[in-house]
Amino acid sequence: MEAQASHIRTNGHKPAKISRRSFLQLALFGSIAAFAGQTLAALFQFLKPPKVQGFGGMVYAGRVEDVPIDNVQRVMAGRFYLVHNQAGILAVYQKCTHLGCAVPYNEAEGQFHCPCHGSLFNIVGEVTGGPAPRPLDIFPVTIENGEIWVDTGSPIVRSSYEDTQVTKV
């Protein structure tokens, strides 16, 4: 039995024992370090730009050949309408300039018709009737390799429609 006991002891030293106080301090500092690490990881995840596209950033609106001339298509992800006229492509924000209601496009009338207070806008967003003080806002459009991208993070406030607001195809 003594031979076994001496075998457990290495070089005649007793194994080090940790006191309760040292163990609790080690556990406390370990917990704080783990909490700080998780907090920093969550902070970096929050600050990292999102990978998905959607309203407030770049929105894919389709291919140019899929949007016929003199046509209006709603893009739900971006909250805008894509208008393709003879001059080019325009992204018209669906928010009414009167009180901010969502303005649907009425295909039968060929115009945007605000359901809240009756403002009317033509196909390029100009006011044709109602209390709205100015045309519908637009978003910058970029066409890359036949793909339409719209930057919904920076709406453009305008006082009238001009062909220079349209992105040439």
C-alpha positions as CSV (number, residue, x, y, z in Angstrom):
1,M,0.0,0.0,0.0
2,E,2.8,2.3,0.7
3,A,4.2,1.7,-2.7
4,Q,1.0,2.9,-4.2
5,A,0.9,6.0,-2.0
6,S,4.4,7.0,-3.0
7,H,3.4,6.4,-6.6
8,I,0.6,9.0,-6.4
9,R,2.9,11.5,-4.9
10,T,5.2,12.8,-7.6
11,N,8.8,13.5,-6.4
12,G,7.6,13.6,-2.8
13,H,5.3,16.6,-3.3
14,K,1.7,16.7,-2.3
15,P,-0.8,17.7,-4.9
16,A,-1.8,21.4,-4.5
17,K,-5.2,22.0,-3.0
18,I,-7.3,25.1,-3.9
19,S,-9.0,26.9,-1.1
20,R,-12.8,27.6,-1.2
21,R,-12.0,31.3,-1.4
22,S,-9.7,30.9,-4.4
23,F,-12.2,28.7,-6.1
24,L,-15.0,31.2,-5.7
25,Q,-12.8,34.1,-6.9
26,L,-11.8,32.0,-9.9
27,A,-15.5,31.2,-10.6
28,L,-16.5,34.9,-10.2
29,F,-13.8,36.2,-12.5
30,G,-14.5,33.5,-15.0
31,S,-18.2,34.4,-15.1
32,I,-17.4,38.1,-15.5
33,A,-15.1,37.3,-18.4
34,A,-17.7,35.1,-20.1
35,F,-20.4,37.7,-19.7
36,A,-18.1,40.4,-21.1
37,G,-17.2,38.2,-24.0
38,Q,-20.8,37.5,-24.8
39,T,-21.7,41.2,-24.5
40,L,-18.9,42.2,-26.9
41,A,-19.9,39.5,-29.3
42,A,-23.5,40.8,-29.3
43,L,-22.3,44.4,-29.7
44,F,-20.2,43.5,-32.7
45,Q,-23.1,41.6,-34.2
46,F,-25.4,44.6,-33.7
47,L,-22.9,47.1,-35.3
48,K,-22.2,44.8,-38.3
49,P,-24.2,45.9,-41.4
50,P,-27.0,43.6,-42.2
51,K,-26.5,41.0,-45.0
52,V,-30.1,41.0,-46.2
53,Q,-31.4,43.8,-48.3
54,G,-34.7,45.5,-47.6
55,F,-36.2,48.9,-46.9
56,G,-33.7,51.4,-45.7
57,G,-30.9,50.0,-47.9
58,M,-30.4,48.7,-51.4
59,V,-33.3,46.8,-52.7
60,Y,-33.2,44.5,-55.8
61,A,-36.2,45.5,-58.0
62,G,-35.8,43.1,-60.9
63,R,-34.4,43.1,-64.4
64,V,-34.9,45.9,-66.9
65,E,-36.4,43.6,-69.5
66,D,-39.1,42.4,-66.9
67,V,-40.5,46.0,-66.5
68,P,-42.3,47.0,-69.7
69,I,-42.5,50.6,-70.8
70,D,-45.5,52.6,-69.6
71,N,-45.9,50.2,-66.7
72,V,-46.0,50.5,-62.9
73,Q,-44.9,47.6,-60.7
74,R,-45.0,47.6,-56.9
75,V,-41.9,46.4,-55.0
76,M,-43.2,45.3,-51.6
77,A,-39.7,44.9,-50.0
78,G,-38.8,48.5,-50.8
79,R,-42.2,50.2,-50.3
80,F,-42.0,51.8,-53.7
81,Y,-43.4,51.6,-57.2
82,L,-41.1,51.1,-60.2
83,V,-42.3,53.3,-63.1
84,H,-40.8,52.7,-66.5
85,N,-41.7,55.4,-69.0
86,Q,-40.2,56.6,-72.3
87,A,-37.5,58.6,-70.4
88,G,-36.3,55.7,-68.2
89,I,-37.0,54.1,-64.8
90,L,-38.2,55.9,-61.7
91,A,-38.7,54.5,-58.2
92,V,-41.7,56.3,-56.6
93,Y,-42.1,56.1,-52.8
94,Q,-45.5,54.9,-51.8
95,K,-45.8,57.4,-48.9
96,C,-48.3,60.2,-49.4
97,T,-46.7,63.7,-49.0
98,H,-49.9,64.9,-47.2
99,L,-50.0,62.8,-44.0
100,G,-47.9,59.7,-44.9
101,C,-50.5,57.2,-45.9
102,A,-49.6,54.3,-48.2
103,V,-50.7,55.3,-51.7
104,P,-51.8,52.5,-54.0
105,Y,-51.6,52.7,-57.7
106,N,-55.0,52.4,-59.4
107,E,-54.4,50.8,-62.7
108,A,-58.0,51.5,-63.9
109,E,-57.5,55.2,-63.3
110,G,-53.9,55.2,-64.4
111,Q,-52.9,57.2,-61.2
112,F,-51.9,56.9,-57.6
113,H,-55.0,57.5,-55.4
114,C,-54.5,58.1,-51.6
115,P,-57.3,56.4,-49.6
116,C,-56.9,58.7,-46.6
117,H,-57.7,62.2,-47.9
118,G,-58.1,61.7,-51.6
119,S,-54.9,63.1,-53.0
120,L,-54.3,62.0,-56.6
121,F,-50.9,61.6,-58.3
122,N,-50.1,60.9,-61.9
123,I,-47.8,58.0,-63.0
124,V,-44.6,59.9,-62.2
125,G,-45.9,61.0,-58.8
126,E,-47.0,64.6,-59.6
127,V,-50.0,66.0,-57.6
128,T,-53.1,66.1,-59.8
129,G,-55.6,66.7,-57.1
130,G,-56.2,66.7,-53.3
131,P,-54.5,68.2,-50.3
132,A,-51.0,66.8,-51.0
133,P,-48.5,69.7,-51.0
134,R,-45.9,68.2,-53.4
135,P,-45.2,65.2,-55.6
136,L,-44.4,61.8,-54.2
137,D,-40.8,61.3,-53.1
138,I,-38.5,59.2,-55.2
139,F,-35.5,56.9,-54.6
140,P,-32.2,56.8,-56.5
141,V,-32.1,54.0,-59.0
142,T,-29.0,52.2,-60.2
143,I,-28.9,49.8,-63.2
144,E,-26.0,47.3,-63.1
145,N,-25.8,44.5,-65.7
146,G,-29.5,44.8,-66.5
147,E,-30.5,44.6,-62.8
148,I,-32.4,47.4,-61.1
149,W,-31.2,48.4,-57.6
150,V,-33.0,51.1,-55.6
151,D,-31.5,52.9,-52.6
152,T,-34.4,53.2,-50.2
153,G,-32.1,54.7,-47.5
154,S,-32.2,58.2,-49.1
155,P,-35.5,59.4,-50.4
156,I,-35.4,62.4,-52.7
157,V,-37.8,65.2,-51.9
158,R,-38.9,67.1,-55.0
159,S,-41.1,69.9,-55.9
160,S,-41.9,68.8,-59.5
161,Y,-41.1,66.0,-62.0
162,E,-38.2,66.4,-64.4
163,D,-36.8,63.9,-66.9
164,T,-33.4,64.2,-65.1
165,Q,-34.9,62.3,-62.1
166,V,-35.3,59.2,-64.2
167,T,-32.5,56.6,-64.6
168,K,-31.8,56.0,-68.3
169,V,-32.0,52.4,-69.4
